[in-house]
Amino acid sequence: MSYRTQKLIQDGEPKYIRCYDNGGESADRYTVVFTGRYRKNTGNEFVYRGMSTHPCHPQGVGQWGSSQAQIDANKWGFAPPIGRKNHLGTRISFDNLPEDCRRLILRDYKHLWSITDA
């Protein structure tokens, strides 16, 4: 594994993401916001993914979205710390996402960051 990959994915966890759980208030219960300097690959858009517990299942939800601004930041540009809430739900750690969600997010992350050796 390259030094770059080791810096971007530490112990199997993407470094530049923020995860949220709305407690089941909607079909896309989990939202992951991608952070960092990947936007050269997205037309300068910030991207995120809303998901159900099984986002790749035929009846699951795995919606990709983008925005000109980070969707989880407050008016001062900050996201809540883990355990605190905002309009997306409670911020959680990557490890608290369901397995299928973690697998999908890791795939998305590798694509955004052009990682091929992990």
Stockholm file with secondary structure:
# STOCKHOLM 1.0

chainA/1-118         MSYRTQKLIQDGEPKYIRCYDNGGESADRYTVVFTGRYRKNTGNEFVYRGMSTHPCHPQGVGQWGSSQAQIDANKWGFAPPIGRKNHLGTRISFDNLPEDCRRLILRDYKHLWSITDA
#=GR chainA/1-118 SS CCHHHHHHEETTEESSEEEEECTTSSSCCEEEEECSSCGGGTTTCEEEEEECSSTTSTTCCEEEEEESSCTTCCTTSCCCCTTCEETTEEEECGGGSCHHHHHHHHHHHHHHTTCCCC
#=GC SS_cons         CCHHHHHHEETTEESSEEEEECTTSSSCCEEEEECSSCGGGTTTCEEEEEECSSTTSTTCCEEEEEESSCTTCCTTSCCCCTTCEETTEEEECGGGSCHHHHHHHHHHHHHHTTCCCC
//
